[in-house]
Amino acid sequence: MIYLDYAATTPVDDRVLQVMLPYFQETFGNPSSVHRYGQKAEAAVDTAREVVAEALSCLPHEVIFTSCGSEADNLALRGSAMAIREQTGARRLISCRTEHNAVSRTVEHLVRYHDFEAVWLEPDAEGVIQPEVLEKAITPDTALVSLMYANNEIGSIHPIRALADIAHKHGALFHSDAVQGAAYLSVDVQKLGVDMLSLSGHKFYGPKGVGALYVRHGTPLIQTQTGGGHEFGWRAGTHNVSGIVGFAEALRLTVAEREARAAHLAPLRDKIIGHVLENIPESRLSGPLASRLPNHASFVFHGVDGNLLLTLLDSAGFACSSGSACKTGNPEPSAVLTSLGLSREWALGSLRVTLGMGNTPEQVESFAQALPGLVEQARKLSRN
Ligand SMILES: *Cc1c(COP(=O)(O)O)cnc(C)c1O
């Protein structure tokens, strides 16, 4: 079986697992306890926070550990939207339909239950929001703009610095979901110019169930998960100490090895893209060719049932995805793909191939050889 779904999740790097292990049994204390068990666990969390701050070029107290990327997105959006409205009355939120559900459904929830107003920006045909599009939509009563760094389904990369600058010029906060971007792009928050940035461990060879939110010092935010005053009072819940230690080590390794990983994967990605577009009739790349994550290839095939294609691929020994992992089994076309202007007949036939550290040129070669026949088979079966 060949795994080609690293955007859904990654295995834990062995070096990460090794640093995590002592925190399950030996150093199991609760960081909030006063005694020495607690102190040792607290020291581990403090060190991890410093490592993450170094990777992001920020201060340790600007890093909030969360239980996942989705929680980081929720805290960023809910916590800042409510805090700003309380301060200034601003109630407009700006985002895009190509966002992960953790952002788009949170915006919808704020509109439906908390009386905010949403403006959804139109991406271009490659799934990118051009700065002019934001410039036109932003108003003085905009509280927050949330636009992702890199897209999970189509691999497109947003010009975050330019977008954040526009938000700030108009007095709005800027949040970015960098859950996919962090594995391959710089997460220097000073250069990106963001107020908040979401990360998740399991997308860069760290453990599942741990994430982080960068919050620039002074950003208006309220606690949205109430209970204890963990994480400087920004969230409640006993620290996942082993997870936090693993998250920090995985991020540190990613920053150190980012260029080498990209250099290994980009040619493999290009081989897949070239091979598909040349050898499979009625196929299109989804997302941009140039401004794309180095491990990410995504396509649409006209008149193909994407889920059927995934099943055929699985039987042939290849694990791929048709977009966001959560959507598999859903017969509705992905909102990301339809927002690019693709018709239902194209959008239902999507395939996402995302590479990672475990992939070799031989694996990519055997995938490229197998795919055209499987697409043809799926197309025939989809017609019946
Ligand atoms: C995976 C993902 C998330 C959610 O992260 P979890 O840690 O799985 O909750 C959010 N945004 C994007 C872009 C993702 O790819």
Ligand as a Chemical Component Dictionary entry (heavy atoms), coordinates in Angstrom:
data_LIG
# 
_chem_comp.id                   LIG 
_chem_comp.type                 NON-POLYMER 
_chem_comp.pdbx_formal_charge   0 
_chem_comp.three_letter_code    LIG 
# 
loop_
_chem_comp_atom.comp_id 
_chem_comp_atom.atom_id 
_chem_comp_atom.alt_atom_id 
_chem_comp_atom.type_symbol 
_chem_comp_atom.charge 
_chem_comp_atom.model_Cartn_x 
_chem_comp_atom.model_Cartn_y 
_chem_comp_atom.model_Cartn_z 
_chem_comp_atom.pdbx_ordinal 
LIG C1 C1 C 0 -6.433 19.602 8.908  1  
LIG C2 C2 C 0 -6.814 21.047 8.787  2  
LIG C3 C3 C 0 -7.463 21.721 9.835  3  
LIG C4 C4 C 0 -7.919 21.022 11.091 4  
LIG O1 O1 O 0 -6.869 20.637 11.907 5  
LIG P1 P1 P 0 -7.171 19.501 13.036 6  
LIG O2 O2 O 0 -5.953 19.505 13.881 7  
LIG O3 O3 O 0 -7.347 18.229 12.272 8  
LIG O4 O4 O 0 -8.382 19.939 13.750 9  
LIG C5 C5 C 0 -7.723 23.070 9.693  10 
LIG N1 N1 N 0 -7.370 23.727 8.578  11 
LIG C6 C6 C 0 -6.749 23.120 7.549  12 
LIG C7 C7 C 0 -6.347 23.923 6.366  13 
LIG C8 C8 C 0 -6.452 21.761 7.613  14 
LIG O5 O5 O 0 -5.845 21.166 6.588  15 
# 
loop_
_chem_comp_bond.comp_id 
_chem_comp_bond.atom_id_1 
_chem_comp_bond.atom_id_2 
_chem_comp_bond.value_order 
_chem_comp_bond.pdbx_ordinal 
LIG C1 C2 SING 1  
LIG C2 C3 SING 2  
LIG C2 C8 DOUB 3  
LIG C3 C4 SING 4  
LIG C3 C5 DOUB 5  
LIG C4 O1 SING 6  
LIG O1 P1 SING 7  
LIG P1 O2 DOUB 8  
LIG P1 O3 SING 9  
LIG P1 O4 SING 10 
LIG C5 N1 SING 11 
LIG N1 C6 DOUB 12 
LIG C6 C7 SING 13 
LIG C6 C8 SING 14 
LIG C8 O5 SING 15 
# 
